[in-house]
Structures are given as structure tokens and as C-alpha cells.
Amino acid sequence: MESITFIDSIDSKKHLMLVYDDVVIGHEIEFHFLKRGLENMEKCIYVTHGQVKHIEKEMRQHGMDVDNFKKQHLLRVCQIPNPLEGSVEILDNVNAILKSILPNPELPFRIVGRLIPDVGIEEAMSIQAYLERIFHNGIFERLNGSVLCTYDISQIRANDGWKHWLHDLQMNHHTYILSLNGKNTVSINQN
């Protein structure tokens, strides 16, 4: 599997994107990304808008020693709020979320997840793409780790201009992994 081989080769900080059409394969790639980080003693964080216990159960089913890595303070599964909800500005919400999940951005880390839970709505997709641009072109360089942003292709395709959004997302990541129809493709941006 080309995506797994690529993930095994990551040895420096990268802003990555995973687009999948099969949740099981998507989780396999996400969890492998985190396992490699744990092997390198990097702090690994899985961000979810769902239930923490559910994600931890899936991690165990994929062979991760969740309890051991949590005891070592190397693995965290964090349930985060939707930054579109609340009384403060979106960017203030995003900064607060980043500080809560990654208190020391100077330590080596890996993060899997996405800030906006449902990008199947045009406005939410627009905001997520905007946040990816800000993160990729400004915030990311100050960090010492890799981030794997994950997208279910069915949510992207729910938007009228989905090809535009997919292209926009691809341009604001160092590398993107497409896992569609049982095939995996890894593309590295030259920008």
C-alpha cells in the first residue's frame, strides 16, 4: 500500500492530507501514521468531534497499545468543539483548541484530525479551506511536528464546487494521500 510506505518514510515535519472513501481504510492509514510517531517517541494526538472511547476502541482493534501510550503521556485522543460554535471569533476558537491539544508545540508531535466536523456544507467547507491556508502558510512553520488532516470524500462531494475545494485543500498541504476505490495515491506538492 503506497500510503503506508510513504508514512513509514516521514522523518521530518509535514502538513499532510488524507482523502478517503472507505472509513476503515482511512482509519488504518490514520492509525499507522500515529503508530510510527509513537515508535519515534513523538507525542501523538487524535482529534475528534465524536466519542473518545469509540476512537480508542478502534485504535486497540488496529493493534495500538492505547493504555500504555496514554500512561507514558505519548498518546491523547481529544474531543474538540466545533470552532464555528461559540461566542468568540473563529480564529480565537481555533487558537484556543490548538493550545489545549498541543500545549508545547516545540516538542516533536503528530496530530490526526480536522477542526470543522462536517465539511459537507458549503460555508463550513469554505471556512475549513480558509483555516487550512492560514495553517499551511503561517502557523505550521512555527511547529515541530506533522499533521494529517483527514477528509471523507463524500463530505467534500456534497458541496457544489467540490472539485475546486479538493484542489484548494491539496494546494495547502505538503503531501496528499488519496485513498479512493481501493487504490492509494500519494502526491507531493512542489510548492
TIVEX-772034 format. One line per field, with one value per atom (N, C-alpha, C): residue number from 1; atom name; x, y, z. Coordinates in steps of 0.001 Angstrom, whole numbers. Layout:
<atoms>
n c(NUM	...)
atom c(CA	...)
x c(X	...)
y c(Y	...)
z c(Z	...)
</atoms>
This chain:
<atoms>
n c(1	1	1	2	2	2	3	3	3	4	4	4	5	5	5	6	6	6	7	7	7	8	8	8	9	9	9	10	10	10	11	11	11	12	12	12	13	13	13	14	14	14	15	15	15	16	16	16	17	17	17	18	18	18	19	19	19	20	20	20	21	21	21	22	22	22	23	23	23	24	24	24	25	25	25	26	26	26	27	27	27	28	28	28	29	29	29	30	30	30	31	31	31	32	32	32	33	33	33	34	34	34	35	35	35	36	36	36	37	37	37	38	38	38	39	39	39	40	40	40	41	41	41	42	42	42	43	43	43	44	44	44	45	45	45	46	46	46	47	47	47	48	48	48	49	49	49	50	50	50	51	51	51	52	52	52	53	53	53	54	54	54	55	55	55	56	56	56	57	57	57	58	58	58	59	59	59	60	60	60	61	61	61	62	62	62	63	63	63	64	64	64	65	65	65	66	66	66	67	67	67	68	68	68	69	69	69	70	70	70	71	71	71	72	72	72	73	73	73	74	74	74	75	75	75	76	76	76	77	77	77	78	78	78	79	79	79	80	80	80	81	81	81	82	82	82	83	83	83	84	84	84	85	85	85	86	86	86	87	87	87	88	88	88	89	89	89	90	90	90	91	91	91	92	92	92	93	93	93	94	94	94	95	95	95	96	96	96	97	97	97	98	98	98	99	99	99	100	100	100	101	101	101	102	102	102	103	103	103	104	104	104	105	105	105	106	106	106	107	107	107	108	108	108	109	109	109	110	110	110	111	111	111	112	112	112	113	113	113	114	114	114	115	115	115	116	116	116	117	117	117	118	118	118	119	119	119	120	120	120	121	121	121	122	122	122	123	123	123	124	124	124	125	125	125	126	126	126	127	127	127	128	128	128	129	129	129	130	130	130	131	131	131	132	132	132	133	133	133	134	134	134	135	135	135	136	136	136	137	137	137	138	138	138	139	139	139	140	140	140	141	141	141	142	142	142	143	143	143	144	144	144	145	145	145	146	146	146	147	147	147	148	148	148	149	149	149	150	150	150	151	151	151	152	152	152	153	153	153	154	154	154	155	155	155	156	156	156	157	157	157	158	158	158	159	159	159	160	160	160	161	161	161	162	162	162	163	163	163	164	164	164	165	165	165	166	166	166	167	167	167	168	168	168	169	169	169	170	170	170	171	171	171	172	172	172	173	173	173	174	174	174	175	175	175	176	176	176	177	177	177	178	178	178	179	179	179	180	180	180	181	181	181	182	182	182	183	183	183	184	184	184	185	185	185	186	186	186	187	187	187	188	188	188	189	189	189	190	190	190	191	191	191)
atom c(N	CA	C	N	CA	C	N	CA	C	N	CA	C	N	CA	C	N	CA	C	N	CA	C	N	CA	C	N	CA	C	N	CA	C	N	CA	C	N	CA	C	N	CA	C	N	CA	C	N	CA	C	N	CA	C	N	CA	C	N	CA	C	N	CA	C	N	CA	C	N	CA	C	N	CA	C	N	CA	C	N	CA	C	N	CA	C	N	CA	C	N	CA	C	N	CA	C	N	CA	C	N	CA	C	N	CA	C	N	CA	C	N	CA	C	N	CA	C	N	CA	C	N	CA	C	N	CA	C	N	CA	C	N	CA	C	N	CA	C	N	CA	C	N	CA	C	N	CA	C	N	CA	C	N	CA	C	N	CA	C	N	CA	C	N	CA	C	N	CA	C	N	CA	C	N	CA	C	N	CA	C	N	CA	C	N	CA	C	N	CA	C	N	CA	C	N	CA	C	N	CA	C	N	CA	C	N	CA	C	N	CA	C	N	CA	C	N	CA	C	N	CA	C	N	CA	C	N	CA	C	N	CA	C	N	CA	C	N	CA	C	N	CA	C	N	CA	C	N	CA	C	N	CA	C	N	CA	C	N	CA	C	N	CA	C	N	CA	C	N	CA	C	N	CA	C	N	CA	C	N	CA	C	N	CA	C	N	CA	C	N	CA	C	N	CA	C	N	CA	C	N	CA	C	N	CA	C	N	CA	C	N	CA	C	N	CA	C	N	CA	C	N	CA	C	N	CA	C	N	CA	C	N	CA	C	N	CA	C	N	CA	C	N	CA	C	N	CA	C	N	CA	C	N	CA	C	N	CA	C	N	CA	C	N	CA	C	N	CA	C	N	CA	C	N	CA	C	N	CA	C	N	CA	C	N	CA	C	N	CA	C	N	CA	C	N	CA	C	N	CA	C	N	CA	C	N	CA	C	N	CA	C	N	CA	C	N	CA	C	N	CA	C	N	CA	C	N	CA	C	N	CA	C	N	CA	C	N	CA	C	N	CA	C	N	CA	C	N	CA	C	N	CA	C	N	CA	C	N	CA	C	N	CA	C	N	CA	C	N	CA	C	N	CA	C	N	CA	C	N	CA	C	N	CA	C	N	CA	C	N	CA	C	N	CA	C	N	CA	C	N	CA	C	N	CA	C	N	CA	C	N	CA	C	N	CA	C	N	CA	C	N	CA	C	N	CA	C	N	CA	C	N	CA	C	N	CA	C	N	CA	C	N	CA	C	N	CA	C	N	CA	C	N	CA	C	N	CA	C	N	CA	C	N	CA	C	N	CA	C	N	CA	C	N	CA	C	N	CA	C	N	CA	C	N	CA	C	N	CA	C	N	CA	C	N	CA	C	N	CA	C	N	CA	C	N	CA	C	N	CA	C	N	CA	C	N	CA	C	N	CA	C	N	CA	C	N	CA	C	N	CA	C	N	CA	C	N	CA	C	N	CA	C	N	CA	C	N	CA	C	N	CA	C	N	CA	C	N	CA	C	N	CA	C	N	CA	C)
x c(846	0	894	780	1665	1600	415	269	1013	969	1673	3176	3667	5092	5528	4707	5039	5073	4059	4004	5227	5668	6872	8106	8093	9275	9304	8243	8206	9204	10153	11158	11309	10474	10507	9084	8928	7582	6936	5661	4893	3446	2827	1390	754	75	-440	-1962	-2506	-3949	-4274	-5276	-5787	-7240	-7553	-8926	-9253	-10350	-10698	-12179	-12510	-13916	-14354	-13427	-13726	-13175	-14072	-13685	-12697	-12863	-11968	-10546	-10412	-9072	-8538	-9410	-8983	-8406	-9099	-8590	-7287	-7172	-5938	-4743	-4925	-3849	-3589	-4648	-4502	-3748	-4180	-3576	-2146	-1847	-464	427	-74	639	985	10	247	1191	1026	1915	3370	3619	5007	5521	4690	5089	5375	4542	4751	6060	6378	7651	8833	8642	9697	9632	8756	8587	8069	7275	6637	5294	4886	3575	2545	1580	583	-807	-1519	-2823	-3814	-4921	-6010	-7138	-7536	-8589	-9895	-10951	-12246	-13359	-14456	-15667	-16622	-16237	-17045	-16611	-16893	-16614	-15172	-14465	-13086	-12991	-13873	-13842	-13995	-14819	-15014	-13715	-13032	-11766	-10716	-10621	-9645	-9912	-11175	-11531	-11060	-11284	-10829	-9307	-8618	-7155	-6682	-7310	-6955	-7176	-8275	-8570	-7532	-6832	-5762	-4382	-4369	-3119	-2345	-2970	-2274	-2447	-1362	-1392	-1772	-3043	-3547	-3244	-3554	-3386	-1921	-1020	407	893	526	985	335	-898	-1525	-791	-405	336	1664	2285	3563	3375	2149	1807	2259	2253	2611	1386	253	-954	-2120	-2821	-4053	-5095	-6298	-7441	-8273	-8442	-9097	-10390	-11450	-12698	-12655	-12788	-12702	-14057	-14294	-15537	-15458	-16587	-16658	-16298	-15231	-14842	-15855	-16832	-17869	-18927	-18931	-19900	-19221	-19961	-19400	-19531	-19143	-19361	-18135	-16995	-15801	-15535	-14630	-14273	-13715	-13892	-13455	-11956	-11141	-9686	-9294	-10003	-9751	-10096	-11213	-11591	-10530	-10046	-9024	-7755	-7315	-6112	-6294	-7463	-7727	-7695	-8259	-8243	-6812	-6029	-4630	-3838	-4020	-3306	-3739	-5012	-5483	-4979	-4834	-4391	-2870	-2214	-766	-143	-39	464	1917	2750	4142	4461	4266	4474	5938	6855	8272	8691	7917	8218	7761	8457	8019	6637	5778	4410	3842	2729	1884	440	-325	-1747	-2529	-3645	-4578	-5931	-6583	-7929	-8203	-9278	-9708	-10503	-10480	-11155	-12667	-13137	-14563	-15139	-16157	-16632	-17321	-18144	-18899	-18623	-17802	-17482	-18384	-19504	-20472	-21407	-21208	-21991	-21042	-21472	-20611	-19895	-20603	-19990	-18917	-19212	-18238	-17010	-17220	-16092	-15231	-15862	-15142	-14283	-14831	-14089	-12950	-13204	-12144	-10995	-11313	-10264	-9476	-10169	-9523	-8571	-9045	-8201	-6985	-7153	-6008	-4979	-5436	-4495	-3719	-4422	-3764	-2756	-3176	-2303	-1072	-1281	-184	812	295	1146	1647	1333	1795	2080	1088	1219	2145	2043	2745	4260	4856	6318	6838	5975	6396	6280	5785	5553	6661	6735	7790	7185	6262	5650	4915	4207	3444	1964	1163	-279	-901	-1790	-2529	-3987	-4413	-5792	-6607	-7746	-8492	-9843	-10204	-11444	-12098	-13393	-14204	-14658	-14348	-14648	-16147	-17001	-18445	-18853	-18172	-18479	-18020	-16825	-16334	-17261	-17651	-18519	-19918	-20323	-21643	-21734	-20601	-20554	-20635	-21303	-21448	-20096	-19192	-17877	-16838	-17177	-16310	-14941	-14850	-13535	-12636	-13230	-12480	-11968	-12857	-12471	-11381	-11507	-10485	-9139	-9143	-7898	-7317	-8170	-7727	-7073	-7710	-7135	-5790	-5715	-4472	-3332	-3609	-2568	-2064	-2824	-2431	-1973	-1336	-703	596	1596	2842	2620	1800	1542	90	-507	-1861	-1938	-2727	-2942	-4403	-4648	-5997	-6189	-7140	-7482	-8913	-9039	-10338	-10479	-11632	-11937	-10897	-10390	-9434	-8011	-7763	-6421	-5910	-4622	-3988	-2983	-3070	-2141	-1553	-242	448	1003	690	1207	1867	3043	3815	3769	3354	3303	4704	4900	6194	6285	5152	5167	5623)
y c(-1172	0	1239	2030	3176	4178	4387	5367	4928	3639	3126	3253	2912	3050	4500	5423	6835	7256	6857	7219	6686	5497	4938	5787	6544	7322	8731	9152	10511	10629	11541	11738	13209	14045	15450	15985	17196	17727	17939	17539	17647	17995	18749	19030	18178	17126	16119	16139	15624	15495	14081	13489	12179	12341	11924	11900	10441	9954	8543	8375	7216	6889	5680	5099	3957	4273	4423	4823	3833	2551	1535	1744	1946	2190	3531	4530	5830	5711	4973	4764	3968	3004	2219	3129	4059	4995	5967	6510	7434	6778	5580	4904	4485	4112	3765	5007	6147	7416	7666	7453	7655	6596	5335	4268	4580	5070	5420	6550	7505	8581	8076	7158	6588	5802	5098	4368	5333	6560	7585	8442	8039	8755	10184	10381	11665	11682	12840	12972	12868	11961	11717	12065	12823	13326	13040	12415	12182	13110	14003	14964	14467	14494	14018	14932	14908	15587	14548	13274	12170	11726	10493	9932	9423	9850	9440	7927	7363	5914	5105	5573	4877	4850	5986	6068	5191	5241	4404	2923	2523	1132	738	1618	1343	1250	2106	2055	706	237	-1081	-2178	-2080	-3077	-3063	-1943	-1831	-2113	-2697	-3137	-2084	-985	43	-228	-113	-284	1063	1406	2713	3029	2097	2363	2630	1859	2031	3399	3761	5044	6233	6061	7122	7300	6186	6269	6983	6790	7440	8883	9334	10678	10907	9841	9957	9984	9473	9396	10061	10902	11530	11475	11155	11293	12422	13476	14685	14952	15124	15576	17093	17690	19148	19727	20980	21637	22097	22376	22947	24430	24891	26303	27276	26756	27636	27977	27229	27471	28220	29048	29795	31275	32009	33456	34245	33595	34333	34077	34842	34716	33327	32892	31555	31367	32339	32186	32130	32854	32755	31360	30805	29435	28445	28618	27719	27789	29002	29147	28481	28635	28002	26483	25948	24497	24013	24715	24311	24323	25339	25413	24309	23922	22876	21489	21239	19906	19810	20945	20931	22043	21818	22873	23263	22349	22675	22296	23232	22932	22744	22908	22728	21265	20438	19010	18316	17262	16531	15915	16037	15545	15100	14399	14068	14270	14898	15121	14571	13914	13448	14092	14614	15133	16343	17049	18231	19115	20422	21353	21409	21477	21605	20199	19835	18445	18030	18884	18497	19501	19090	19985	19714	19038	18777	19950	21025	22252	23299	23978	24906	25913	26548	27538	26904	25728	25037	24631	24169	23786	25009	26132	27368	27774	27672	28040	27053	25749	24748	25002	25283	25563	26815	27830	29058	28752	27935	27571	26767	25892	25128	26066	27091	28061	28803	29282	30011	29099	27882	26940	26623	26299	25871	27006	28209	29323	30200	29853	30699	29949	29280	28637	27433	26628	25342	25481	26479	26631	26823	27282	27504	26241	25171	23937	22922	21889	20882	19480	19367	18067	17946	16836	16550	16498	16961	16984	16277	15326	14611	15049	15890	16366	15345	14940	13842	14305	13777	14145	12924	12780	11778	12419	11790	12371	12630	11848	12064	13430	13909	15242	16323	16160	17156	17198	16031	15965	16497	16649	17195	18680	19322	20733	20883	21965	22188	22290	23059	23246	22306	21042	20111	19953	20002	19852	21037	22212	23409	23236	22774	22620	21568	20468	19419	19960	20680	21266	22271	23114	24111	23425	22373	21629	21007	20417	19783	20788	22001	23012	23548	23328	23835	22726	21725	20638	20276	19836	19416	18169	17272	15991	15623	14996	14487	13035	12311	10885	10716	10135	9836	8333	7908	6500	6337	6078	6026	4754	4126	2903	1809	1703	654	924	2095	2447	3637	3631	4719	5430	6742	7561	8605	8768	9782	10808	12095	13168	14202	14616	15609	16933	17993	19319	19875	20612	21236	22629	23137	24496	24513)
z c(0	0	0	-1069	-1269	-119	435	1514	2772	3089	4276	4084	2900	2602	2751	2263	2383	3852	4613	6033	6772	6421	7046	6759	5665	5274	5863	6532	7088	8222	8065	9110	9491	8928	9317	9294	9738	9859	8494	8427	7191	7521	6642	6701	5602	6017	5096	5054	3954	3827	3370	4005	3616	3206	1974	1483	1213	1795	1667	1357	784	555	1372	2128	2982	4374	5342	6698	7310	7062	7626	7111	5811	5238	5725	5832	6355	7754	8628	9994	9983	9101	9021	8730	7804	7451	8608	9206	10339	11491	11852	12997	12708	11469	11118	11254	10826	10968	12441	13328	14759	15330	14908	15407	15095	13891	13521	14416	14715	15620	17021	17511	18847	18892	17809	17738	17820	17326	17357	18623	19574	20842	20638	19592	19353	20090	20553	21174	20055	20210	19169	19675	18861	19248	18128	18500	17555	17967	17048	17344	16735	17534	17069	17577	16856	17316	17890	17779	18275	19660	19977	21288	21397	22417	22654	22827	23626	23900	22616	21694	20422	19608	19534	18788	19459	20775	21481	21241	21198	20912	19509	18541	17171	17107	17851	17888	18419	19483	20043	19010	18265	17238	16117	15971	14978	15591	16782	17379	18147	18512	19280	20772	21517	22970	23597	23456	23851	25316	26220	27654	28013	27458	27725	27230	26010	25462	26178	26652	27442	28776	29410	30676	30485	29330	29026	28558	28492	28015	26580	25786	24376	23466	23935	23111	23821	23076	23564	22462	22851	21957	22539	21769	22269	21520	22266	21674	21679	20498	20399	20005	20388	19990	18534	17965	16629	16747	16083	16219	15628	14876	14329	15367	16462	17523	18663	19341	20457	20240	21234	21204	20751	20585	20163	18680	18127	16716	16406	15179	14755	15000	14604	14773	16242	17096	18540	19039	18553	18909	18447	17219	16666	17505	17846	18680	20037	20627	21927	21806	20732	20506	20337	19515	19296	20604	21415	22694	23648	23588	24504	24096	22798	22386	22290	22100	21934	22777	24089	24963	24693	24179	23886	22441	21491	20075	19671	20640	20335	20412	21123	21210	19928	19483	18288	18507	17494	17641	16298	16387	15238	15660	14781	15029	13840	14143	13123	13413	12393	12571	11717	12089	11344	12300	12092	13001	12807	11572	11293	11111	11897	11853	10556	9981	8787	7675	6708	5591	4391	4622	3569	3323	4052	3895	3312	2268	1520	2426	3349	4226	5119	5663	6516	5703	4474	3614	3317	3055	2775	3969	5169	6380	6625	6438	6624	5652	4385	3390	3786	4281	4752	5914	6864	8008	7557	6565	6033	5425	4682	4077	5159	6184	7274	7975	8281	8982	8136	6858	5990	5715	5517	5099	6232	7480	8574	9850	10371	11679	11637	10593	10553	10725	10148	10210	11632	12535	13926	14776	14193	14938	14660	15486	15357	15185	14245	14066	12763	12616	11401	11735	10787	10940	9745	10015	8974	9065	8116	8064	7277	7816	7216	6680	5513	4845	4225	4487	3815	2496	1386	73	-96	554	406	971	2005	2536	1562	1000	37	-1174	-1674	-2864	-2614	-1366	-1061	-1410	-1634	-1993	-3510	-3965	-5400	-6107	-5544	-6166	-5597	-5438	-4715	-5360	-6683	-7334	-6984	-6924	-6505	-5077	-4164	-2766	-2618	-3331	-3253	-3723	-4835	-5355	-4357	-3795	-2810	-1608	-1111	12	-368	-1548	-1990	-2067	-2521	-2677	-1339	-273	1038	1984	1417	2163	1436	2164	1523	675	1192	531	754	-259	-67	-488	272	45	-335	-1499	-1936	-1842	-1047	-906	-1402	-2706	-3355	-4171	-4079	-4842	-4635	-3410	-3095	-3562	-4136	-4610	-3817	-3540	-2795	-3690	-3687	-4455	-3531	-3576	-2796	-3774	-3536	-4376	-3489	-3895	-3135	-3886	-3197	-3810	-3959	-5022	-5272	-4642	-4120	-3555	-2130)
</atoms>
